[in-house]
Amino acid sequence: MAAAIGGMVASGVIKVVIKQLGSAILGKIKLHKELTKDLEKMKMTLESVEAALSDAERRSITDNAALLWVNRLKAAMYDISDMLDDFESDTQSRFGAMRKKISMPDKMKKMQERLQKITEDHQNYRLPPETHSNEPQLPDIRENAGTMVEAEIIGRAEEKLEILARLSGSTTEQTTFVPIWGFGGIGKSTLARSVYNHPEFEKHSRVWIYVSQIFDLKKIGNTIISQLSRQQSPQIPDLHSINIRLQELLAEKKNVLIILDDLWEKCPSQLEELKSMLKQGKGCKVMVVVTTRDEGIASEIGTVQPYKLPQLSDEMCWDIMRQKSKFETRGDKERLEPIGRDIAKKCKGVALAAQSLGHLLKSKPCGEWDLVRNNHIWNLSAYTDASSKHEVLGSLLLSYKFMPPYLKLCFAYCAIFPKGHTMIKEELIYQWIALGFMEPSSTSSNWQLGESYITQLLEMSFLQHSKADAQKLYQDLDFTLFVMHDLVHDLARLVMVDEFNLAGPNCRYAWHTDFLKPLKSSITSSEKLRALHGHGSSWPYQFHRDAISPAKYVRTLHLRHLTGVSSNEFLDSIGQLKQLKYLSAPHMDDVRDLGWIDMLQKLNYLDLRGFHNISALPESIGEMEGLMYLDLSRCESLRELPHSFAKLKELVDLNLSYCVNVLGITEALADLTKLQRLGLSACKNLRGLPDVIISLTELRYLTLADCLHHIFDRSSTDQAERFIDRICTLPNMEHLDCLLMVILLLVYRKVLAASGSWSLRGACKLP
């Protein structure tokens, strides 16, 4: 069944390729006249195929012939995309241009023949297109994603009171474990979150931990330590030291609430060790809420009677759908209600299903509600993914089916992440951009489109705001964090089938941890990879020079926890990645030379934070005309920004925080008129910054912690006052460093205005 669902992402892939062909035809790639005609013919062929694809995707769920045709078409689309990117790269060099003249006609001929065969096969399979123009489509939101306010929890008031009673029932200074158990999607985490946010615990020290199927006591302990201490603490490597530190922290607290979300560990000795870890700290009352799907785990971990969370009633599911679909604003409620109640029964008591379907039906006419009620996908009932043993409900699949093609791709891409992974909004959107997942728009930028996709996924409950927001992953700029419910993650992996499986022949998007071996020895299709997330998994981290380079068509490369990598090794690894548009490789301390940047002119995202031994940027960085994001924070040895830096006209996000020695910052910033987010904390050489900030009219976010005394050195009173007026308009004024800065400046303006002097040197150092 999983393979059948995988055909549903093809409509998004063909949209991306048609967009690429259109760009090539319009002159993005320098082509011979005859080759341009070939591309126009190919584009027309794909547009004709696209007209029949929607019906073929629908049939592919139950029809093997349709599934085979859709998968062959999808594979051809990826290969056409790679071919077009190759042609574009070859035009950048004389040798490449010569090679292009020789190879391109031959490649085009073979691809045309392949498409012709696919078109003929479609006719042979007798899959005439059917019209479903009245099927509902998810709204195409274009406004920016704002702060999502979580809807009121429906139907769980009694359950919430019961959990609160069990927590408050313990009057002794000891640790109380209250387990909540029930099947996936029923609302255990939502109920735990409502307890976590209850006013009764407002003054408690609170901790939220997603445990997941991988039970790691050290990770749990370190996370509790980090959240209790409210700072990014170094990882403690052994359990004994973790227990000692926990005992110290808990002894300082009076009341602590800990949520252990999604516990899967069944081993009694492991669970006993977890309980022992949290029974620390004399004089401290510790309350622990545990969510799990397993009754046995609940019985083992609990110090009070485990609470089985019942399914929602059909009436409760209907109430959720009413809220999410804005039912009360409708003028045709009498006609819709019986249909809506029938759909609510199909939710099987699962809140997540009701939320998703409610959003799908918002603003839809009665006929489309009826189409959802009678859709063939319900006939599939629920099915089980053999790898995870989790049910994926037909309601979630229906919501996916009716997504716009580009949103389908963006959602399915999230299958690359492990279950429970915290996604950073800014990184995710830039990865979508690098992979070409943005629908062409004359009114919205790629970033705005990305934010609208995030909004839609949040409204569908396909993404959720992370409870880890309070624990900042980055200290220099604020980020928005998301997680994906386990059932939704299962759906994403079913949709992607084998395209996220590094061991399979069709992998396109991979999460990789073994860098000791060449990539080509791990899989048979390394050239097909379009996104590679690398995370070091052992200490000391080591790096094989061919661990990345075989993935020559990769667009997104996201590396974490890889240290001990030399400049030569890094150059050898990425020098051949001509299509790379997104590179995140922080904290590679041993890399001392950035000469390899010359080869990566397509980058639109570059994260080099923590490159402590980099003293200069190459002049060639100015040739990255499409660069939108650059993070150089904590590059303490960086001495200067090159003159070419001012050529980065598309730069939207720039972080130079804690580059304490860098020169030429203000000169470089003056021409970066599209900047929206800027980090300059602890930067010393900021003379003339007030005038520059005033000129950056698009700026929305600014951090200036610990550098005010440098900013106002030699600044006039007029400059300073205009600077204050400008930063007071920034949306991030609620953040502590900016708030303190504004308060201090306003105070000094009043005190010193009469004298006409403006000398804040040494007087405005912020924490």
N, C-alpha and C positions, 0 to 999 in steps of 0.2 A: 504493500500500500504506500510506503514512503516514496518509492520510486515514482508512483503515479502522481503524487502531489507535486513532484519536482518540475513537471511541465508548466506549472502555472506562472513561473518567473520569466518565461520566454518573451512575453510581450514587452517587458521592461528592457530586455537585452536588445531586441530589434529596434526599439525607439532610440537607444543610445547609438547604434550603428548607423541608422538613417541620419541622425544628427551629424555624425562624423562625416558621412558621405557628402552631406550638404555643405559642410565647412570646406571640404576638399574641393568641391566643384566651384565654390565661390572664390577660390584663389588662395586658401590657406597653405596649400601645397602647390609648388610650381610644377605644372604638368604639361606634357605635349598635348596638342589639340585632340589627337585621336584617343589618348588616354582619358581626357576629360569626357569625351563622348562615351567611353566604356563605363566610367563611373556614373554618368547620368542614366545609362541603361541599367546598371546594377541597382541604382536607387529606385528606379521605376519598378523593377522586378520585386524589390523588397516591399515597396509600398503596396503592391498587389497582393503579395503573400501576407502582409500585415492585416489586410482586410479580412482574410480567412482565419487568422491566427486565434482570435478571441474564441471562436467556436471550437477550434481544434484543442485549445487549452481546456475548455470545459469538458470536452469528450475524453481528453487524455486521462482523466481520473478513473474511467471505467473501460476505456477502449485501448487495447495494447497497440493497435496499428496507429492510432492518433498519437499516443505517447511516443512511439518510436520516431514518427515524423517530426514531432515538436522537438525532441532531443537532438535529432540530426540538424534541424534548423538552428537551434541554439548554439551548437558546436560550431557551425559554419559562421554564425554571427561573431563569435569571439575571434575566430581566425581572420575574418575580414577586418575587424577592429585592429588586431595586431599588425596586419599587412599595411593598413593605412598609417599607423603610427611609425612603422618602419620606413615607409616612403617619406614621411615628413622629416624624420631624423636624418635620412640620407641626403636631403637637400641642403643640410647645414655644412657639408664639406664637399670639396671638389671631388675627392675619391668616391664619396658616397653618391654624388650626383652621377658620376660615370657608372657606378654599379647599378644605380636606379634605372638608367637608360637600358641596361642589359636585362635586368631581372624583372622589372615591373610588368612589361607586356606579357611575359610568360606566366607570372603569378596571376595577373588579371584573367588571362585565358582559362587557367585551371579553375579559378574561383567561379567564373561565369558558367563553366561546364558543371561544376558542383551545384550551383544554384538552380541551373536548368533541371538537373536530375531531381532535386528536392521538390521543385514545382511540379514536375511530371508525377512524382510519387504521390503528391497530395491529390492529384486528379485520379490516380489509380486506386487510392484508398477510398475514393468516393466520399470525400468529406466536404460537401457543399456548405458554404457559409450560411448560417442561420442568423436572423436578425433578432437581437435582444436589446433594442434601443431603449426599452422602457425599464431595463434592469437598473437598480439603484447604483449610483456612484458616490463615493465619499466626497464631501465638499472639498473644493480646491482652495484652501485657505491661503491668503496672500499677506495677511498682517503679520507683524513680527511676533514671535513667541514671547509672551510675558510670563509673569509669575503665575504658575498654575495653583489655584486654590482647591484643595481636595474637598470633594463633595461630602456632605453629611453622610455618615454611615447609616444605612437603612436596615432595620430589622434585627439589630444586635444589641439593643439597649439592655435587655435582661442578661444577656451573656456578659456584657461589659461589667454590670453590677456584680455578677457572680465572681468574676476574676478579681475585681477590686476588693470584694469581701474576703476572698481567700488570702490575698496579699496582706490585708490589714489585720487578719485574724491572728497572726503571729505577733505576740507582744514581747517575746524574749529577744535578746541581742544575739541572734544567730542568723544563718542564711536559710531563707525559705525558697524552695523551688516549686513553682506552679506550672505544670505542663498543660498545654492546649494541644489536642490532637484531632485529626480528621483528614479526609483525603484532599488532594491537591486542588487549589482554586476555590476552595469553599470559603475562604476569608480569614484564615488563622493569622496571617501577618497583618491584615488590616485591623483585626481586633486587637492584636498586640500593639499596633501603632496608636490606636485610640487610647489604650491604657498608658502608653509611654507619654502621650501628650496631655493626659488628664491633669487638671489644675492641682489635684492632690499631690502630684509629684513635681510640681513646678520648681520647688526649692531643693529637690533631691539632686544628687550627682547621678546623671543618667548615661547609660552606655547602650549602644545598639550594635550587635554583631550578627552578620550573616554567616552561619556556620558552614552549610552546604554539605555535599556528599563526601568531600575530602575533609576528614576530621584531623585538625592540626592543633594540638594543645598549645604549642609555642606561639602560633599565630593568634589564637584566641587570647592567650595571656598578654602578649605584646599589644594587641588591639585595645584591651581593657586598660592597660597601663597608659597608652597614648591618649585615650579619651578621658580618663580620669585626671590626668595631668594637664590636659588641654594644650598639648604641644606635640610637635613631631619628635618623638623620642627615638634614639638609636635602638635597633632591634637587639634584644637580649638573647643570646644564643642557647642558653640552657635553662631547663625547667626549675632547677634549684634557685637560680638567681631571679627568675621570674616570680617565683613564690615569695621570695624575700621582698622584692620591690612592691608586689601587690599588698603584702602585709603592711608595709610602710604607708602606702597610699590609703588603704582602707582604714588604717588607724587614725588618719587625719579627717576622715569623713564621719558624719553622723548617720546619714541615710543614703543608701545607694540602690538604684533600680537598674537592673541589667536585663536586656532582652537578648535571648539566644534564639535567633530565627532559623528555622529549617534544619533541625538536628537529625542526622541519619545514622550516627554511630550506634551500634548495637552491643559492642563488647562491654560487659559489666565492669571490667577493670579500668577501661578507658573512661567510662562514665563516672566511676568512683573517683578517679583522679581529677576529673573536671570539677566534681562537687567539692573535693578536698581543696582545690586551688581557690575556690570562692568562699571557703569557710575560714577566712582570715580576718584579722583586725578586731581587736577587742574594743568594745564601746561603739561599734558600728553595726547598724542593722542593714543587712543586704537582702534584697528581694529580687528573685530571678524568675522571669517568665520565659518558658521554653515552648517553641512551636515545633511540632513533628507530625509526620503522617502515620507513625507506627505506635500502636497501643503499648507494645512491649517496652519500647524506649521510654514512653511517658511514665509507665509504672516504675521503671528502674531509676529514672532521674528524679521523680517527684518526692517531695517531703510532705506533700498534702495530696489528697485525692485528685488524680488527673481529670481534666475537664474535656469531655468529648464535645466538639463543636458540631451541632446538628446542621444538616442541609437547610438552606433557605426554603421556605414554602414557595409555591408557585405565585402566591399573592405578593410575597416580598420581592421575588424576581421581577414581577410586573411593576412594582413600585420603583425599583431601580431603573427599569426601562423607561418608565414615565418620566423620571427625573432627567435621565441622560438624553432622551429624545425631545425634551421640552414639550411634552404632550399637552400640558395645560394651556399652552398658547394656541392650540390648533382649533380650527373651526369645524373640523369633521371628526370630532372625538367619538361620536356615537358609532360611526362606521368603523373607526380604527380599533376601538377597544376590544371587540371579540377576536380580531386578528392578532392584536398585541398579546392578549392573554394566551392564545394558542402558541405563539412564539415563546412566551415566558415559560410554558410547560416544557419546552424543548431544552431549556437551560439546565434542567436536572438539578436545580438547587444550587448552582454555582454562580457566585456573585460576579466573577470575572467575565463569564459568558453573557450575563445580563447587561453589564456595563458596555461590553463591546458591541452587542446588538443594538442597544439603545442609541449609541452614537451613530451607528450605521443608518438607522431609520430616521434620524433627525431631519426635519424639513422635507421628507419624502412623501409623495402623494399616496393615496390609498392603494392604488394598483401595485406600487412597488413594495408596500408592506406585504401584500398578498403573494408577490413573487418570492419574497424571503420565506414566508411561511411554507410555501409549497416547493421550495428549491430542492433539486435532486441531491444536493450535498447531505441533506438530512438522512437520506437513505443509507449513507455510509455509516450512520450512527457514530459511535466513538470507536477509535482503533488505537492500537498500541504500537509505539515505536520500540522495536526489539532491543535497541541499545539502551534505552532509558526506562522502559516499562511504565511510562507515564501516559495517561489518557490525554489525547488532544481532542477537544470537543468540536463538533461540527459547526458550532456558532463562531468559534475563532477562525475556522477555515472559511466560513462565509464572509466574515469581515475582511479577510485577506483577499478573497476572490474579487471583491468589489473595490479594492484599492486602485487608484490610478497607476499605470505601468511604472512610472519612475518611483513612486512611493513603495511599490512592491519590491523593487531592487534595494532601496535604502533599508527597508525592514529586513529583508532576507540576508543582507550583508552582516547583520548583527549576529548571525549564527556562528561567525568566526570566533566570537568571544566565549570563554568558558562560562558555565552556568554560575550565576551569582556575581559575575564580573561587574565592577563599577565603571560605567562609561562616562567620559567627559564630553559634554556637549560640543565644546569648541573643536576638540580633536575629531569627533565623529563627523561633524559637518565638513571639515576640511578633507577628511578621507573620502566622503561622498563626492566632493568636488573633484578630487584627484582621479577618481574612478569614472567620472563622466556621468554621474547619476542625476544631474540637475536638468530639469526640463527647460528648453530654451524659452526665454521670456524677454519681452521688450520693456516691461515695466518693473521687474524685480531683479536684483542682483543675485548671484549664486548664493551668497550668504543669507539673503532674505528668504530665498527658496528653501534653503536648509533649515532655517528657523521655522518656516511654515510646515515642513515635513515633521519636525520635532513636535510641533503643536498638535498635528493630526494624530501622531502615534500616542501622545499623552492622552488625548481625548478618547482614544479607543482603548486605553489602558494597556496598549502594547509596549509602552514605556512607563516607568514610574519614577518619581523623584526619589533619590537615594536617601536613606536615613543617615548616610555617612557625611552629609553636608557639613555638619558641625566640625568634623575632623578634616581640616584642609589638607588636600594632597599636595597643594602648592602653596608656598608661603608668600610669594611675591604678587600674584594676581588671584582674584577670586574666580572660581569656576563653578558651573552648574553640573551636577552629577546625576546620572540616571542608572537604574537597574532594570532588568527584565524579569517578569514573573517566570517561574519554572515552566509552566504550561505554554506560555508564549514562546519561550526559548525552544521548547520541543517543536513547536510549530515552525519556527524559523529554520531549524535543522532539517525538518521534514521537507520543507520547501526547497532548500538548497541541496538535498539528497547527498551526493558524493562530492559536491563542489567545495566543501569545507574540510574534507577528509584527506589529510596529507598522505595517507597510505594508498589512496585510490588513484586511478588513471585519469580522472577528470577534475582534479583539484584546481580551483581558481583562487580561493581565499583561504589562507592557512595560518594556524597558530602553531609555532614551532619552538621547541625547547632544547633540542640536541644540536649544539653547534660544534661538537667535536668531530662530526662526520661531514663529508661533502653532501650538499643538498641532493645531488643527483643519485646518491646511493640510498636515499630515503624514499623517493617516489619515482615513478616512471614518467611523470609529466611536469617536470620543474619549469619548463619553458612556458607552460600554460598559466603559471601563477600570476595573478594581477595584484594581490595584496599578501604581504607576509608580515606577521607579527612575531617577533622573536623575543623570548624571555629566557634568560639564563636560569638554569635549574640546579646547578651544582657549584660548589666552592672548592678550589678557586675556579672562577669562570674562565673557560678557554674558548678559542675561536679558530675554526678551520678556515683557511683562506677561500675555500670553495663552498662554504656554508650558505652563501647568498648568491654569488655570481651566476650560477646556472639559471636563475630566475630572470632571464634577460628582458622579459616583458612586464616585470613588476612595476606597478604605478605607485603603490603605497608600501613603505618599509618602516615599520615601527619597532624599534629595538629597546629593550629594557634590561637593566641589571647585567650588562656586558662590560666588564672591566678587563684591564690587561690587554687591550687591543691596540696594536701599534699603528702608526700612520700608514706604513706600507701594507699591512694586512687589510686595513680599512680601504685603502685605495684599490688594492687588488680585488676586493670583494664588490665594490660598488661602481668601479670604473666602467663596467660594461652595461650598466643599467640605464640605457639611453631614454627610456620612457618614464623614469622616476619623477613623480610630481610631489610626493609627500615623503619627507624623511624626518624621523624622530629618533635621535640617537644620543640621549643625554648622558653625561657623567662618564665619558670615555677619557679618563685622566691621562692615558699614555699617548693619546693622539696630539702631536705637536704642530702639524702642518695641515693647512686647509687647501692645499693646491688642487686636491681632487674636486673641489667645487667647480672648476673649469668645465668639467664633463657633465654637470647636472644643470643645464640651462633651463630645463622645463619646470623646475621646482616652483610650487606655489606655497609650500609649507616646509619650514626648516627649523628644527629644534636642536640646538647645540648647547643647551644650558649645562653648566658644570664642566665645560672643557677647560680645566684649570690651567693647562699649559699652553694655551693658544695666546700668542702675543699680538697677532695682527690678522686682519681679514684681507684676502687677496682683492686686487682691483676688479677682478672678473666677477665679483659678487654683483656689481652693478648691471651685469648683462642678464640677470634673472628678471626679465621684464614682467613676468607674471607673479612674482613673489608677493604673497599676501600676508604671511605670518612668519615672524622671525623672533626666536627666543635665544638670546645670548646671556641670560642672567647667570650670575655667579661665575663668569669667565674673568677671574680676578687678575689674570696676567695680561688681558687685552689692553693695549696701550693707545690705539687710535682707530678711528673709523676712516676708511679710505675716501677719497674725493668722489669716487663712483657711487658711494652709498646714497647720495642724493638722487640717483637715477631710479631708485626703487619706488616709482610713482604709484604702484598698485598696493603698497604696503598698508595694511589695515591694523594689524596687531604687531607691536614691537615691545620687547621686554629686555631692558638693559640693567635691571636692578642688580645691585652689588657688583657691578663692573666698576670698582672703586678707582681704577687708575686710567680709565679710557678718556682720551681727549677728542675734541671736535664734535661732541654730541649735539650741541645747539645748532652748529652750522649744518649738520646733516639733517636735522629735523625740519628745518625751515621749509624745505621743498616737498615734504611728505604730506601733502594736503589731504590725503584720504585716511590718515591715521584716526582710528576710533578708540583703541586701547593702547595705553603707554605706561610702562613700568620703569621708573627711574629711582627707586629706593636706594639710598646710600651712595648715589653717584655724587662725586665731589665737584667735577668740572662742569658746572651748569651756569656759567656767566651768560647773562642775556636771555635766560630761559623765559622769564615772564612775557616778553614780546613774542617769542616763538609760540608759546602756548596760546596766547590770544589769537594768533593767526591760524591755528589749527581748528577750523570751524566745525569739523566732523567729530572732534574728540568727545568720547562718551565716558571714558574710564581712565583715571590717572592715579598712580601711587607715587608718593614723594616722601616716604618715611625716612627719617634720619638724614635729611639733606636740606632743610629750610635755611640753615645758616649759610650754606653754600649758594643757594638760589638768590638770596637778597644781598649778597656781597656786591657792592657797587651798583645796586639797583636804586633808582630814584623813587621818591614817594609816589609819584604819578604811575610809574610802572607797576609798583607793588599793589596799588589800589585797583588798577585795571585788572591785574592778575587775580586778585581776590574775587572781584566781581565775576570773572570768567569761570574760575573753578567752582564757585558756588552754584553754577548752573549744571554741573556734571551730575549724572544720575547716581554715581557711586558715593555720594556724600554720606550715606549711612554707614560706610565702613570706618572703623575706628581711627585709622591713621589720618584719613582726610578730614574727618570730623574734628579731631584735635587740632589739626593744622589750621582749619578755618577759624576755630574759636580763638586760638593763639593770635592769629593775624588780625582778627577783628579787635581783640583787646589791645594789641600794640598800636593799631591804627588810631584808636581813640586816645591812648596815652601820649603818643608821640606827635599827633597831628598838629598840636599847638606850636611845637618847637620847629616843625618843618623838617626835622631830621628823621632818617630811617636807617637805623643801625641795629640789625637783629643778629649780628655775628655772635655765635656762641650762646644765644639766648633762646633759640627755638628748636633745640634738638628733641626730636620725638622718639618715643620708644620704638 
